[in-house]
Amino acid sequence: MRRESIGRITVDARFILASGIGVYLRSILAEMQALEPDLEIRLLARRGEVDRVRHELPGTIVETCDIAPLGIGNIFRIGKSVDAASNLFWVPHFNFPVFYPGRIAVTLHDISIRHLE
């Protein structure tokens, strides 16, 4: 029995070329493409990185996101970059849009940096 595809997801990929989160994100997205060929993946990348991201992950839709990845304004504005056709917004880092009204998945890395000794 074949399950239904998610359809389209939008991914906050502004750290995709970085180490750590970037390596994790590139690896997961490549596996998702292999396992879910019907899944449409839309990546939000930083200006100046769009062509390289398209080269790294062919078959994805890559769009420029001019919102700085860090800062308080990010948590309010990034959700507006998600198109209406996306069924899920994935933010693979801690600064996610708290008030995003749609379905969202957030990955928290290295939360131990917040541990007080």
C-alpha positions as a Python dict, from the first residue, in 0.01 Angstrom:
ca = {
    (1, 'M'): (0, 0, 0),
    (2, 'R'): (152, 330, -111),
    (3, 'R'): (115, 624, 123),
    (4, 'E'): (30, 970, 1),
    (5, 'S'): (314, 1218, -55),
    (6, 'I'): (342, 1525, 166),
    (7, 'G'): (341, 1734, -150),
    (8, 'R'): (561, 2039, -96),
    (9, 'I'): (773, 2148, 195),
    (10, 'T'): (954, 2476, 242),
    (11, 'V'): (1289, 2461, 420),
    (12, 'D'): (1470, 2749, 585),
    (13, 'A'): (1804, 2676, 418),
    (14, 'R'): (1992, 2993, 505),
    (15, 'F'): (2258, 2786, 688),
    (16, 'I'): (2281, 2513, 422),
    (17, 'L'): (2638, 2597, 318),
    (18, 'A'): (2765, 2619, 676),
    (19, 'S'): (2933, 2340, 869),
    (20, 'G'): (2727, 2158, 1132),
    (21, 'I'): (2369, 2250, 1047),
    (22, 'G'): (2458, 2279, 678),
    (23, 'V'): (2608, 1929, 659),
    (24, 'Y'): (2308, 1789, 846),
    (25, 'L'): (2064, 1971, 618),
    (26, 'R'): (2234, 1874, 290),
    (27, 'S'): (2248, 1509, 399),
    (28, 'I'): (1885, 1493, 512),
    (29, 'L'): (1757, 1670, 200),
    (30, 'A'): (1950, 1435, -31),
    (31, 'E'): (1798, 1135, 151),
    (32, 'M'): (1451, 1290, 137),
    (33, 'Q'): (1485, 1334, -239),
    (34, 'A'): (1590, 970, -278),
    (35, 'L'): (1316, 830, -53),
    (36, 'E'): (1033, 1062, -161),
    (37, 'P'): (1077, 1138, -533),
    (38, 'D'): (731, 1300, -548),
    (39, 'L'): (817, 1545, -270),
    (40, 'E'): (863, 1901, -391),
    (41, 'I'): (1130, 2075, -183),
    (42, 'R'): (1147, 2456, -179),
    (43, 'L'): (1458, 2603, -16),
    (44, 'L'): (1494, 2956, 118),
    (45, 'A'): (1861, 3051, 70),
    (46, 'R'): (2069, 3362, 131),
    (47, 'R'): (2132, 3607, -150),
    (48, 'G'): (2456, 3514, -323),
    (49, 'E'): (2423, 3144, -235),
    (50, 'V'): (2126, 3048, -453),
    (51, 'D'): (2328, 2919, -751),
    (52, 'R'): (2559, 2712, -531),
    (53, 'V'): (2264, 2563, -342),
    (54, 'R'): (2095, 2473, -673),
    (55, 'H'): (2418, 2298, -775),
    (56, 'E'): (2447, 2114, -440),
    (57, 'L'): (2083, 1997, -446),
    (58, 'P'): (1955, 1969, -802),
    (59, 'G'): (1585, 1902, -827),
    (60, 'T'): (1493, 2147, -553),
    (61, 'I'): (1334, 2488, -593),
    (62, 'V'): (1574, 2749, -452),
    (63, 'E'): (1461, 3102, -378),
    (64, 'T'): (1634, 3402, -224),
    (65, 'C'): (1543, 3497, 131),
    (66, 'D'): (1673, 3840, 227),
    (67, 'I'): (1586, 3808, 595),
    (68, 'A'): (1896, 3784, 816),
    (69, 'P'): (1906, 3439, 980),
    (70, 'L'): (1972, 3571, 1329),
    (71, 'G'): (1791, 3841, 1522),
    (72, 'I'): (1453, 3896, 1680),
    (73, 'G'): (1294, 4017, 1356),
    (74, 'N'): (1363, 3679, 1199),
    (75, 'I'): (1115, 3495, 1420),
    (76, 'F'): (833, 3720, 1303),
    (77, 'R'): (913, 3762, 932),
    (78, 'I'): (1053, 3433, 797),
    (79, 'G'): (714, 3262, 805),
    (80, 'K'): (587, 3511, 548),
    (81, 'S'): (835, 3359, 299),
    (82, 'V'): (650, 3026, 300),
    (83, 'D'): (422, 2988, -1),
    (84, 'A'): (62, 2874, 35),
    (85, 'A'): (127, 2549, -156),
    (86, 'S'): (364, 2419, 114),
    (87, 'N'): (222, 2163, 353),
    (88, 'L'): (509, 2193, 599),
    (89, 'F'): (771, 2452, 694),
    (90, 'W'): (1093, 2301, 828),
    (91, 'V'): (1332, 2517, 1027),
    (92, 'P'): (1649, 2317, 1103),
    (93, 'H'): (1776, 2552, 1375),
    (94, 'F'): (1665, 2730, 1691),
    (95, 'N'): (1543, 3066, 1558),
    (96, 'F'): (1205, 2961, 1424),
    (97, 'P'): (895, 3180, 1370),
    (98, 'V'): (709, 3138, 1697),
    (99, 'F'): (378, 3262, 1560),
    (100, 'Y'): (384, 3077, 1227),
    (101, 'P'): (21, 2965, 1173),
    (102, 'G'): (86, 2658, 956),
    (103, 'R'): (245, 2318, 1011),
    (104, 'I'): (605, 2356, 1122),
    (105, 'A'): (889, 2120, 1213),
    (106, 'V'): (1187, 2253, 1407),
    (107, 'T'): (1520, 2082, 1470),
    (108, 'L'): (1718, 2193, 1774),
    (109, 'H'): (2092, 2127, 1764),
    (110, 'D'): (2345, 2161, 2043),
    (111, 'I'): (2095, 2270, 2304),
    (112, 'S'): (2365, 2190, 2560),
    (113, 'I'): (2519, 2534, 2492),
    (114, 'R'): (2236, 2675, 2703),
    (115, 'H'): (2329, 2457, 3000),
    (116, 'L'): (2453, 2654, 3300),
    (117, 'E'): (2715, 2493, 3516),
}
